[in-house]
Amino acid sequence: MKLSVIIVSYNVAPFLLQCLDSLSAALSGIESEVYVVDNHSRDDSVVLVRKHHPEVVVVENHHNLGFSKANNIAIRQSKGEYVLLLNPDTIVASDTIAAAMQFLDSHPHSGAAGVKMLNANGTVAPESRRGIPMPMTAFYKLSGLCGLFPNSRRFGRYYMGHLPWDSPQQIEIVSGAFCMISRKAIDKVGMLDEDYFMYGEDIDLSYRLLKGGFTNWYLPCRIIHYKGESTHKSSFRYVHVFYQAMLIFFRKHFSNLGILVTLPIQAAIAVKAFAALVSMLTEKMTKSLGFTTSNSSPVTADYICIGNETMLSACSNITMKYGLKASFYSMAQKEHALTVAGEASQRTFIVFDPHAFSFSAMISIIGNMRNALVGIGTYQAATRSIITHTEVIQ
């Protein structure tokens, strides 16, 4: 077996199905197996996967075990020479997985490889490659110097902003959203550390790979990552889990540096966590007092739907049910529709029909759009939904 793909999912059924749809094309001609480890979702994820992707091995957990434990369950069962950890809120281009495996085949000392992750509006996500959060690197990130000098080799090292984007580069941290690892590396350094419930486990694994003598790589192959769809970043649990993961990593790997070095970093993490909680509380109070609009309707945006007439009713529903502007364009009108999107002056979603566009074509179009107001959307016939990074409209 050449490749084992492992997806841990929790209450993101439409995104998961979309991810699996894109995988079907990306795995064509590759000896592979796909595992979906479901962390006790309550949105029919398991039923839908078994119905629409019967080739997938589904592992049902009866509790939410977190990211590390769930991945490790499938890693133990998998047989691939390479293991790909993949987030359910991703869209994979058809040539990305084959290109990543080919690169690792030609670099036998590689431990893991990540790719160029695009945000929903086609901009490059800086977390596509990161540096080890050594004490000073963490300080530059937490203090804001990384944001002020993103391309600096010193201050911007957290995101390794000094590296070019269009060629393979050695990096330190591979994102867990797309992390292809060689089996021999896993056998040597071990699986994910289950002390991490969510977040931080990719940093920990990447660091152990480097200490084990392997190299980690960034590759300019592209995917879309709808960041945060697997979590609720407005929840207190998210803040606790995220900052707790930072502390676990720091205490595990750098506690020997002495209190004069470690205490300021731990204090900065605590301050960041407290500030996030205060901001969250303020936002919740503001909403409860009626100063913001309800989230029960889709965000105010224009929707440009391009594809076959099978998606016409879903496009019309946006206007009829929610009163938002939604325009349908046939494939013969595609170029005009893209021109309209490129000139958009407010938030706009291009909603692609996967029966008319390949996922690679969608990624290419949104990656070349050059309009930060325009985001990607897809029509999903299986759930009769329009999916964007902000919501699922049914």
MARSETOR-896639 format. One record per residue (C-alpha): residue in three letters; z, x, y; residue number from 1. Coordinates in Angstrom, 1 decimal. Example, Ala and Ser with C-alpha at 12.3 -4.5 7.8 and 13.67 -1.06 7.14 Angstrom:
% MARSETOR-896639
NUDO   type       zz       xx       yy   seq
NUDO    Ala      7.8     12.3     -4.5     1
NUDO    Ser      7.1     13.7     -1.1     2
//
This chain:
% MARSETOR-896639
NUDO   type       zz       xx       yy   seq
NUDO    Met      0.0      0.0      0.0     1
NUDO    Lys     -1.1      1.5      3.3     2
NUDO    Leu      0.9     -0.7      5.8     3
NUDO    Ser      3.8     -3.1      5.9     4
NUDO    Val      4.1     -5.2      9.1     5
NUDO    Ile      7.6     -6.6      9.8     6
NUDO    Ile      8.2     -9.3     12.4     7
NUDO    Val     11.7    -10.6     13.2     8
NUDO    Ser     11.6    -14.0     14.7     9
NUDO    Tyr     14.1    -16.4     16.3    10
NUDO    Asn     13.0    -19.8     17.7    11
NUDO    Val      9.6    -18.7     19.0    12
NUDO    Ala      7.3    -20.5     16.7    13
NUDO    Pro      4.2    -20.9     18.9    14
NUDO    Phe      4.3    -17.2     19.9    15
NUDO    Leu      4.9    -16.2     16.3    16
NUDO    Leu      1.8    -18.1     15.1    17
NUDO    Gln     -0.2    -16.5     17.9    18
NUDO    Cys      1.0    -13.1     16.9    19
NUDO    Leu      0.0    -13.7     13.2    20
NUDO    Asp     -3.4    -15.1     14.3    21
NUDO    Ser     -4.1    -11.8     16.1    22
NUDO    Leu     -2.8     -9.8     13.2    23
NUDO    Ser     -5.3    -11.5     10.8    24
NUDO    Ala     -8.1     -9.8     12.7    25
NUDO    Ala     -6.3     -6.5     13.2    26
NUDO    Leu     -5.5     -6.1      9.5    27
NUDO    Ser     -9.0     -6.8      8.3    28
NUDO    Gly    -10.0     -4.1      5.8    29
NUDO    Ile     -6.5     -2.6      5.7    30
NUDO    Glu     -4.4     -2.7      2.5    31
NUDO    Ser     -1.3     -4.4      4.0    32
NUDO    Glu      1.5     -6.8      3.7    33
NUDO    Val      3.2     -8.9      6.4    34
NUDO    Tyr      6.9     -9.9      6.4    35
NUDO    Val      8.4    -12.5      8.8    36
NUDO    Val     12.1    -12.3      8.8    37
NUDO    Asp     13.4    -15.5     10.3    38
NUDO    Asn     16.9    -15.3     11.8    39
NUDO    His     17.8    -19.0     11.2    40
NUDO    Ser     15.4    -20.6     13.7    41
NUDO    Arg     15.6    -24.3     14.4    42
NUDO    Asp     12.1    -24.8     15.6    43
NUDO    Asp     10.2    -25.2     12.3    44
NUDO    Ser      9.1    -21.5     12.5    45
NUDO    Val      9.3    -21.1      8.7    46
NUDO    Val      7.5    -24.3      7.9    47
NUDO    Leu      4.7    -23.5     10.3    48
NUDO    Val      4.2    -20.0      9.1    49
NUDO    Arg      4.1    -21.1      5.5    50
NUDO    Lys      1.6    -23.8      6.4    51
NUDO    His     -0.8    -21.7      8.6    52
NUDO    His     -0.2    -18.2      7.2    53
NUDO    Pro      0.6    -18.6      3.4    54
NUDO    Glu     -0.3    -14.9      2.9    55
NUDO    Val      2.9    -13.9      4.8    56
NUDO    Val      6.1    -13.1      3.0    57
NUDO    Val      8.8    -15.1      4.7    58
NUDO    Val     12.4    -14.1      4.5    59
NUDO    Glu     14.8    -16.8      5.6    60
NUDO    Asn     18.2    -15.7      6.9    61
NUDO    His     21.0    -18.3      7.0    62
NUDO    His     22.5    -16.7     10.1    63
NUDO    Asn     21.2    -14.8     13.1    64
NUDO    Leu     21.7    -11.3     11.8    65
NUDO    Gly     20.2     -9.6     14.8    66
NUDO    Phe     17.2     -7.3     15.1    67
NUDO    Ser     18.3     -4.2     13.1    68
NUDO    Lys     19.7     -6.0     10.1    69
NUDO    Ala     16.8     -8.3      9.8    70
NUDO    Asn     14.2     -5.5     10.0    71
NUDO    Asn     16.1     -3.5      7.4    72
NUDO    Ile     16.0     -6.3      5.0    73
NUDO    Ala     12.2     -6.2      5.0    74
NUDO    Ile     12.0     -2.4      5.2    75
NUDO    Arg     13.9     -2.2      1.9    76
NUDO    Gln     11.4     -4.6      0.3    77
NUDO    Ser      8.3     -3.2      1.8    78
NUDO    Lys      5.9     -0.8      0.1    79
NUDO    Gly      3.7      0.5      2.9    80
NUDO    Glu      3.0      4.2      3.6    81
NUDO    Tyr      3.6      3.1      7.2    82
NUDO    Val      5.9      0.4      8.6    83
NUDO    Leu      5.0     -1.4     11.7    84
NUDO    Leu      7.9     -3.2     13.6    85
NUDO    Leu      6.3     -5.8     15.7    86
NUDO    Asn      7.7     -8.4     18.1    87
NUDO    Pro      6.6    -12.0     17.6    88
NUDO    Asp      5.8    -12.3     21.3    89
NUDO    Thr      2.8     -9.9     21.1    90
NUDO    Ile     -0.9    -10.2     20.8    91
NUDO    Val     -2.6     -7.3     19.0    92
NUDO    Ala     -6.1     -6.1     19.7    93
NUDO    Ser     -8.3     -6.0     16.6    94
NUDO    Asp     -8.6     -2.2     16.6    95
NUDO    Thr     -5.1     -1.2     17.6    96
NUDO    Ile     -3.4     -1.0     14.2    97
NUDO    Ala     -6.3      0.9     12.6    98
NUDO    Ala     -6.4      3.4     15.4    99
NUDO    Ala     -2.6      3.9     15.3   100
NUDO    Met     -2.7      4.6     11.5   101
NUDO    Gln     -5.7      6.9     11.9   102
NUDO    Phe     -3.8      8.9     14.5   103
NUDO    Leu     -0.7      9.2     12.3   104
NUDO    Asp     -2.8     10.2      9.3   105
NUDO    Ser     -4.2     13.1     11.4   106
NUDO    His     -0.8     14.1     12.7   107
NUDO    Pro      1.4     14.5      9.5   108
NUDO    His      4.5     15.6     11.5   109
NUDO    Ser      4.5     12.4     13.4   110
NUDO    Gly      7.5     10.1     13.1   111
NUDO    Ala      6.5      7.1     15.0   112
NUDO    Ala      3.8      5.8     17.4   113
NUDO    Gly      3.8      3.2     20.1   114
NUDO    Val      1.0      1.8     22.2   115
NUDO    Lys      0.0      0.7     25.7   116
NUDO    Met      1.8     -2.6     26.2   117
NUDO    Leu      0.3     -4.9     28.9   118
NUDO    Asn      2.3     -7.5     30.7   119
NUDO    Ala      1.0    -11.1     30.7   120
NUDO    Asn     -0.9    -10.3     34.0   121
NUDO    Gly     -2.6     -7.2     32.5   122
NUDO    Thr     -0.5     -4.6     34.2   123
NUDO    Val      0.9     -1.8     32.1   124
NUDO    Ala      4.5     -2.1     31.0   125
NUDO    Pro      6.3      1.1     31.9   126
NUDO    Glu      8.5      0.8     28.8   127
NUDO    Ser      5.4      1.6     26.7   128
NUDO    Arg      6.9      5.1     26.7   129
NUDO    Arg     10.4      6.3     27.6   130
NUDO    Gly     12.5      9.4     27.6   131
NUDO    Ile     15.8      9.8     25.8   132
NUDO    Pro     18.5      8.5     28.1   133
NUDO    Met     20.3     11.8     28.4   134
NUDO    Pro     23.2     11.7     30.9   135
NUDO    Met     21.2     12.7     33.9   136
NUDO    Thr     18.1     10.6     32.9   137
NUDO    Ala     20.4      7.6     32.5   138
NUDO    Phe     22.0      8.4     35.9   139
NUDO    Tyr     18.6      8.5     37.6   140
NUDO    Lys     17.7      5.1     36.1   141
NUDO    Leu     21.0      3.4     36.9   142
NUDO    Ser     21.1      4.8     40.4   143
NUDO    Gly     17.6      3.6     41.3   144
NUDO    Leu     16.1      7.1     41.7   145
NUDO    Cys     13.7      6.4     38.8   146
NUDO    Gly     12.3      3.4     40.7   147
NUDO    Leu     12.0      5.3     43.9   148
NUDO    Phe     10.2      8.3     42.3   149
NUDO    Pro      8.5      6.8     39.2   150
NUDO    Asn      6.0      9.6     38.8   151
NUDO    Ser      8.5     12.4     39.1   152
NUDO    Arg      9.0     14.6     36.0   153
NUDO    Arg     12.7     14.7     36.7   154
NUDO    Phe     13.7     11.4     38.4   155
NUDO    Gly     11.1      9.3     36.6   156
NUDO    Arg     11.8     10.7     33.1   157
NUDO    Tyr     13.3      7.5     31.8   158
NUDO    Tyr      9.7      6.0     31.8   159
NUDO    Met      8.0      9.4     31.5   160
NUDO    Gly      5.9      8.3     34.5   161
NUDO    His      4.4     11.8     34.9   162
NUDO    Leu      2.3     11.4     31.8   163
NUDO    Pro     -1.3     10.0     31.9   164
NUDO    Trp     -2.0      6.6     30.4   165
NUDO    Asp     -5.5      7.1     29.0   166
NUDO    Ser     -4.8      9.7     26.3   167
NUDO    Pro     -2.3     10.2     23.4   168
NUDO    Gln      0.9     11.8     24.7   169
NUDO    Gln      4.1     13.1     23.0   170
NUDO    Ile      7.0     10.9     24.1   171
NUDO    Glu     10.6     10.5     23.1   172
NUDO    Ile     11.2      6.8     22.8   173
NUDO    Val      8.9      4.4     21.0   174
NUDO    Ser      9.4      0.7     21.9   175
NUDO    Gly     10.6     -1.6     19.1   176
NUDO    Ala      8.0     -4.2     20.3   177
NUDO    Phe      5.3     -2.1     18.5   178
NUDO    Cys      6.7      0.8     16.5   179
NUDO    Met      4.6      2.2     13.7   180
NUDO    Ile      6.8      4.6     11.6   181
NUDO    Ser      5.8      6.8      8.6   182
NUDO    Arg      7.6      6.0      5.4   183
NUDO    Lys      8.5      9.7      4.9   184
NUDO    Ala     10.2      9.7      8.3   185
NUDO    Ile     12.3      6.6      7.4   186
NUDO    Asp     13.3      8.2      4.1   187
NUDO    Lys     14.5     11.3      5.9   188
NUDO    Val     16.3      9.8      8.9   189
NUDO    Gly     17.2      6.4      7.7   190
NUDO    Met     16.5      2.8      8.8   191
NUDO    Leu     17.7      1.1     12.0   192
NUDO    Asp     21.4      1.4     12.9   193
NUDO    Glu     22.9     -1.9     12.2   194
NUDO    Asp     25.7     -1.3     14.8   195
NUDO    Tyr     23.0     -2.6     17.3   196
NUDO    Phe     22.6     -6.3     17.2   197
NUDO    Met     19.6     -6.3     19.6   198
NUDO    Tyr     18.4     -3.6     22.0   199
NUDO    Gly     19.0      0.1     21.7   200
NUDO    Glu     18.1      0.4     18.1   201
NUDO    Asp     14.6      1.7     19.0   202
NUDO    Ile     16.1      4.3     21.2   203
NUDO    Asp     18.5      5.4     18.5   204
NUDO    Leu     15.8      5.5     15.8   205
NUDO    Ser     13.5      7.5     18.0   206
NUDO    Tyr     16.2     10.0     18.9   207
NUDO    Arg     17.0     10.5     15.2   208
NUDO    Leu     13.3     11.0     14.4   209
NUDO    Leu     13.2     13.8     17.0   210
NUDO    Lys     16.3     15.4     15.7   211
NUDO    Gly     14.8     15.1     12.2   212
NUDO    Gly     11.9     17.3     13.3   213
NUDO    Phe      9.3     14.6     13.8   214
NUDO    Thr      7.2     13.9     16.9   215
NUDO    Asn      6.9     10.5     18.6   216
NUDO    Trp      3.7      9.4     20.3   217
NUDO    Tyr      2.2      7.1     22.9   218
NUDO    Leu     -1.3      5.9     22.1   219
NUDO    Pro     -3.6      4.2     24.6   220
NUDO    Cys     -4.4      1.3     22.3   221
NUDO    Arg     -3.6     -2.0     23.9   222
NUDO    Ile     -1.5     -5.1     23.1   223
NUDO    Ile     -0.1     -7.9     25.2   224
NUDO    His      3.7     -8.3     25.2   225
NUDO    Tyr      5.3    -11.5     26.5   226
NUDO    Lys      8.5     -9.7     27.3   227
NUDO    Gly     11.7    -11.6     26.6   228
NUDO    Glu     10.4    -14.6     24.7   229
NUDO    Ser     12.7    -13.7     21.8   230
NUDO    Thr     15.7    -13.6     24.0   231
NUDO    His     17.2    -15.6     26.8   232
NUDO    Lys     17.7    -13.2     29.6   233
NUDO    Ser     19.6    -15.8     31.7   234
NUDO    Ser     22.4    -16.0     29.1   235
NUDO    Phe     25.7    -14.2     29.2   236
NUDO    Arg     25.1    -13.2     25.6   237
NUDO    Tyr     22.0    -11.3     26.7   238
NUDO    Val     23.9     -9.3     29.3   239
NUDO    His     26.7     -8.5     26.9   240
NUDO    Val     24.3     -7.4     24.0   241
NUDO    Phe     22.0     -5.4     26.3   242
NUDO    Tyr     24.7     -3.3     28.0   243
NUDO    Gln     26.8     -3.1     24.9   244
NUDO    Ala     23.8     -1.4     23.2   245
NUDO    Met     23.6      1.1     26.0   246
NUDO    Leu     27.3      2.0     25.5   247
NUDO    Ile     26.9      2.2     21.7   248
NUDO    Phe     24.1      4.7     22.1   249
NUDO    Phe     25.9      6.8     24.7   250
NUDO    Arg     29.2      6.9     22.8   251
NUDO    Lys     27.4      7.7     19.5   252
NUDO    His     25.3     10.6     20.7   253
NUDO    Phe     26.9     12.0     23.9   254
NUDO    Ser     30.7     11.5     23.5   255
NUDO    Asn     31.1     15.2     22.9   256
NUDO    Leu     30.0     16.1     26.4   257
NUDO    Gly     33.4     15.5     27.9   258
NUDO    Ile     34.9     12.8     30.1   259
NUDO    Leu     33.6     14.3     33.4   260
NUDO    Val     30.0     13.7     32.2   261
NUDO    Thr     30.4     10.5     30.2   262
NUDO    Leu     32.8      8.6     32.4   263
NUDO    Pro     30.4      8.2     35.4   264
NUDO    Ile     27.6      7.0     33.2   265
NUDO    Gln     29.8      4.5     31.4   266
NUDO    Ala     31.2      3.3     34.7   267
NUDO    Ala     27.6      2.8     36.0   268
NUDO    Ile     26.7      0.8     32.9   269
NUDO    Ala     29.8     -1.4     33.5   270
NUDO    Val     28.9     -1.9     37.2   271
NUDO    Lys     25.3     -2.9     36.3   272
NUDO    Ala     26.5     -5.4     33.7   273
NUDO    Phe     29.0     -6.9     36.2   274
NUDO    Ala     26.3     -7.1     38.9   275
NUDO    Ala     23.9     -8.9     36.4   276
NUDO    Leu     26.6    -11.4     35.5   277
NUDO    Val     27.4    -12.1     39.1   278
NUDO    Ser     23.7    -12.6     39.9   279
NUDO    Met     23.4    -14.9     36.9   280
NUDO    Leu     26.4    -17.0     37.9   281
NUDO    Thr     25.1    -17.3     41.5   282
NUDO    Glu     21.7    -18.5     40.2   283
NUDO    Lys     23.3    -21.1     37.9   284
NUDO    Met     25.6    -22.4     40.6   285
NUDO    Thr     22.7    -22.7     43.0   286
NUDO    Lys     20.7    -24.7     40.5   287
NUDO    Ser     23.7    -26.9     39.7   288
NUDO    Leu     24.0    -27.8     43.4   289
NUDO    Gly     20.4    -28.9     43.5   290
NUDO    Phe     19.0    -26.1     45.7   291
NUDO    Thr     16.3    -25.2     43.1   292
NUDO    Thr     13.8    -27.3     41.2   293
NUDO    Ser     14.2    -28.3     37.6   294
NUDO    Asn     12.7    -26.2     34.9   295
NUDO    Ser     11.8    -29.3     32.8   296
NUDO    Ser      8.1    -29.1     34.1   297
NUDO    Pro      5.7    -26.2     33.9   298
NUDO    Val      5.8    -23.7     36.7   299
NUDO    Thr      3.6    -24.4     39.7   300
NUDO    Ala      0.3    -22.7     38.9   301
NUDO    Asp     -3.4    -23.3     38.5   302
NUDO    Tyr     -4.8    -23.3     34.9   303
NUDO    Ile     -8.3    -22.2     34.2   304
NUDO    Cys     -9.2    -23.2     30.7   305
NUDO    Ile    -12.2    -21.5     29.1   306
NUDO    Gly    -13.5    -22.3     25.6   307
NUDO    Asn    -14.7    -25.1     23.4   308
NUDO    Glu    -14.3    -28.8     24.1   309
NUDO    Thr    -11.5    -29.0     21.4   310
NUDO    Met     -9.1    -27.7     24.0   311
NUDO    Leu    -10.3    -30.1     26.7   312
NUDO    Ser     -7.5    -32.7     26.0   313
NUDO    Ala     -4.8    -30.1     26.2   314
NUDO    Cys     -6.2    -28.9     29.6   315
NUDO    Ser     -6.4    -32.4     30.9   316
NUDO    Asn     -2.8    -33.1     29.8   317
NUDO    Ile     -1.6    -30.5     32.3   318
NUDO    Thr     -3.0    -32.5     35.1   319
NUDO    Met     -2.3    -36.0     33.8   320
NUDO    Lys      1.3    -35.3     32.6   321
NUDO    Tyr      2.5    -32.7     35.2   322
NUDO    Gly      0.2    -33.2     38.1   323
NUDO    Leu     -0.9    -29.5     38.2   324
NUDO    Lys     -4.4    -28.2     38.8   325
NUDO    Ala     -6.2    -27.5     35.5   326
NUDO    Ser    -10.0    -26.9     35.3   327
NUDO    Phe    -12.0    -26.7     32.1   328
NUDO    Tyr    -15.0    -24.3     31.8   329
NUDO    Ser    -17.3    -24.1     28.8   330
NUDO    Met    -18.4    -20.8     27.4   331
NUDO    Ala    -21.6    -21.1     29.4   332
NUDO    Gln    -19.5    -21.2     32.5   333
NUDO    Lys    -17.3    -18.2     31.5   334
NUDO    Glu    -18.4    -15.7     34.2   335
NUDO    His    -18.0    -18.3     37.0   336
NUDO    Ala    -14.5    -19.1     35.7   337
NUDO    Leu    -13.5    -15.5     35.6   338
NUDO    Thr    -14.8    -15.0     39.2   339
NUDO    Val    -12.7    -18.0     40.3   340
NUDO    Ala     -9.7    -16.4     38.6   341
NUDO    Gly    -10.3    -13.1     40.2   342
NUDO    Glu    -10.2    -14.6     43.6   343
NUDO    Ala     -7.0    -16.6     43.0   344
NUDO    Ser     -4.5    -16.6     45.8   345
NUDO    Gln     -1.6    -18.2     43.9   346
NUDO    Arg     -0.2    -17.9     40.4   347
NUDO    Thr     -3.0    -18.7     37.9   348
NUDO    Phe     -3.3    -18.7     34.2   349
NUDO    Ile     -6.6    -18.1     32.3   350
NUDO    Val     -6.2    -20.1     29.2   351
NUDO    Phe     -8.4    -18.7     26.4   352
NUDO    Asp     -9.6    -20.6     23.4   353
NUDO    Pro     -9.1    -18.3     20.3   354
NUDO    His    -12.0    -20.1     18.6   355
NUDO    Ala    -14.3    -18.9     21.4   356
NUDO    Phe    -12.7    -15.5     22.3   357
NUDO    Ser    -11.5    -12.7     20.1   358
NUDO    Phe     -8.0    -11.5     20.9   359
NUDO    Ser     -9.4     -8.1     21.8   360
NUDO    Ala    -11.7     -9.8     24.3   361
NUDO    Met     -8.8    -11.7     25.9   362
NUDO    Ile     -6.8     -8.5     26.2   363
NUDO    Ser     -9.8     -6.6     27.7   364
NUDO    Ile    -10.4     -9.4     30.2   365
NUDO    Ile     -6.8     -9.7     31.4   366
NUDO    Gly     -6.4     -5.9     31.4   367
NUDO    Asn     -9.4     -5.6     33.7   368
NUDO    Met     -8.7     -8.6     36.0   369
NUDO    Arg     -7.0     -6.5     38.8   370
NUDO    Asn     -5.3     -9.6     40.2   371
NUDO    Ala     -1.5     -9.5     39.6   372
NUDO    Leu     -1.3    -13.3     40.3   373
NUDO    Val     -3.4    -14.0     37.2   374
NUDO    Gly     -1.8    -14.2     33.7   375
NUDO    Ile     -3.0    -14.8     30.2   376
NUDO    Gly     -2.7    -18.0     28.4   377
NUDO    Thr     -4.0    -19.3     25.1   378
NUDO    Tyr     -4.7    -22.6     23.5   379
NUDO    Gln     -3.1    -23.0     20.0   380
NUDO    Ala     -4.7    -25.7     17.9   381
NUDO    Ala     -2.0    -25.5     15.2   382
NUDO    Thr      0.7    -26.8     17.6   383
NUDO    Arg     -1.7    -28.3     20.2   384
NUDO    Ser     -0.1    -26.2     22.8   385
NUDO    Ile     -1.0    -24.0     25.8   386
NUDO    Ile      1.0    -20.8     25.7   387
NUDO    Thr      1.8    -18.6     28.7   388
NUDO    His      4.5    -16.1     29.2   389
NUDO    Thr      6.5    -18.6     31.1   390
NUDO    Glu      6.4    -21.6     28.8   391
NUDO    Val      4.7    -23.5     26.0   392
NUDO    Ile      3.1    -26.7     27.2   393
NUDO    Gln      2.5    -29.5     24.7   394
//
